[in-house]
Amino acid sequence: MRTQEQVNEIVRLLLEEYPEADCTLDWRKDYELLFSVRLAAQCTDERVNKITPALFARFPSLEAFAQADVGEVEEYVRSCGFYRSKARDIVACANELLEKHGGKVPSTMEELTALPGVGRKTANLILGDVFKVPGSTVVDTHCIRISNRLGLVDMKDPVKIEMELRKILPPEHSSAFCHCIVLHGRAVCQARKPDCARCCLAHLCRTFSG
């Protein structure tokens, strides 16, 4: 494992490299981010951002989503893949938000993960981006890959990685770190062919051969 000094340096360099790092999904209302993250499962944020303007225009409120015909929602989200389960979860989630949470997106891990289609990754994103909860750690495929390459963790299980990162990441930077990791994974540290020559973390990386 890395020393706390090394971890802090990794975080510092990432924040310096990606100062504008933020969620790449487009949203205006809290529940829109919640639904967009559900659509992004096994799909790119770019694709989701192409279909959500029409989706949110057709269903402009939580009440509209709750009353929506699931089949109609399916047509709007079909290109995101797994569209049947995603449409079903979105409509069910809208109903639960209205019935159990007064139309508000809840602000605790327990309440969020009790919603249809919401796991820890989605919940952490909501907690970090909407509620600014320190320590919120989103573990996606980029985070799994790069955290292992850097030697921050030595495991593949997302929940275990989240718990390990929570122990070592500065809580106030956890959310930003995860957004930086996504951008870094897309631009530099890709799965098949990492561009180590361009990597700001190469000198701190356990897998960099030089």
N, C-alpha and C positions, 0 to 999 in steps of 0.2 A: 504493500500500500504506500501511498505518498504521504510525505510530511505535510503538516498544516500549512507550512510556508510554501511548499510546492502547489498545494491546492489553491491557496490565495493568489499565487502568481498566475496560475491557469485562468482563474476567474478574471483577474485584472486584465490579462492580455486579450481575452475574448471580448470583454466589455469595451476595450480600447479598439479592437478590430471591427466590432459591430455596434457602434454607439446608438444606432437607431433600431436595434433589434426589438421586435414586437411580434405579436401574433399576426400571421399573414392571411388570416381569414377576415373577410369584410363583415362588419356588424355595427349596428347602432344601438340596439336594445339588448339587454342581458340575455333574454331567452333566444334571441337570434344567434348569439355566439354558441349557446348550448346546442341548438339545433344544427348549426353549421359544423360543429365538432362531430356530431353524430354522423353527418353526411360525409365527413372527411375520412371515416374509417375505411381502410383499403382503397382510398381515393386521394387524389392530389388536392391541395388547397386551391390551386389554380382552377381546377375543374369545378370545385364547389362554388368559388366566387363567380363563375360564369352562370350558374343556374339559380343562385339565391336571389338576385334582384327580381326576377319574375316570380319566384316562389313567395317572397315577402310582399310583393305588390299584390298578388292574388289573395294572400292571407295576411292582411296588415295588422292584425292584433292577435293576442293569445286566444281570445274568444273565437276568432275566426278559425284558428288552427284546431281548437277543441271541437268545433262543429263541422270540421272539414270531412269530406268523404275520403277515406284512405286511398281509394282507387284514383281519385283526382290528384292527390298529393304524389302518388306513385309516378304519374305521368311527368310531373315537374322535376322529380329527382331521379328518373330512370337512368340517366347517363352517369350517375355516381356509383353504380353497382350496388348489389344487395338492396335494391330500391324498395322491395316489398317490406322487408323487416325495418328499414330505415323510416319509411313512411308510417308504418304502424307505430313505431316507437315515438315519433314526433307527435302524432295525434294523441297517443296515450299520455305522453309527458305533458302536453299542453293541458289536458284534463286534470292531471294530478296537481300541476302548479296552481290551477284555479281552485280546485276542491280542497287541497290540503295546505297550500301556502299563500292563499290570498292573492294569487296572480303574480307572486314575486319568486324569483329564483332564490332558493335557500343558500345560506352562507356557511354551512358546515359540511364536512366530508360525509358524515353519516346520512344527512338528509339528501345530499346530492346523489350519492351512490344508491339510494333507495328509489330513485327515479328510473323509469323505463329507458334502457339503452345507455345509462350513464355508469361508467367505471371509474376507477381511481385516476386514470390519465385525464379524462374529461373533467372530473371534479377538481383536480389540481389546477388545471388551466383556468377554470372559472374562479377558483379561490384566489389565484395569483393575479389574473388580469382584471377581473371585475371587482373583487373585494380587497385586493392588495394584501393578502394574508402572507406574512413572512414564512419562509420555509416551504412554500408550495413548489413541488418538484414534479414536472411533467416528464415522464419516462416514455419516449417513443422509440422508434427504430434507430434514429440518429443518436439519441442519448445512450441507448444500449451499446451500440457499436463503438462510439467515440469514447465513452467512459471506460470501456474495457481496453481500448487501444492505449489510452492515456495511463492506464493502471490505477484509475480511481476506484474501480471495482474489478472483481474477477468472477463474474456470474452473468447469467442471461435472464434470470427471472425478473420481470419488471417491478414487482412489488418489493422484492429483496433489494434491487438496485435503488429504488426510491428511498427505502429506509437507510441504506448505507450512505447515499448522497446527503440525506437530511442531517446525518451526523457530522459531515465534513464541510459542506457548503455554507458560506455565510448566509444566514436566513434572509437578510435583506436583499441578497442578490440571487437567490435560488431561482426565482421565476425568470429573471433576465438571463441567467446562465443557460437555462433550458432553451430560451428563444435563440440565443447566440449559437448553441449547439446545432439547432436545426439549420440555421443559415450556413454554418461552417460545414455541416454534413452535405448540404446541397452543392456548395460552391467549391469545397476543397477536399474534405475528408470523406469522399464517396466510398460506397461499399466495395466496389470492384477495383477501382483504381484511384487510391488516394494521391493527391498532388502534394506530396511532402515538401517539395521544393518551395511551394508557396505558403506553407503552413506556419502560422505565427507561434504554434506550439511544438514544432518539431524537436526543439532542444529539450523539451520536457516530456516527450512521448516515449513510452516504453517499447513501442513497436517500430519506431523510426530507425532504419539501419544506417542512414547517412549516405 
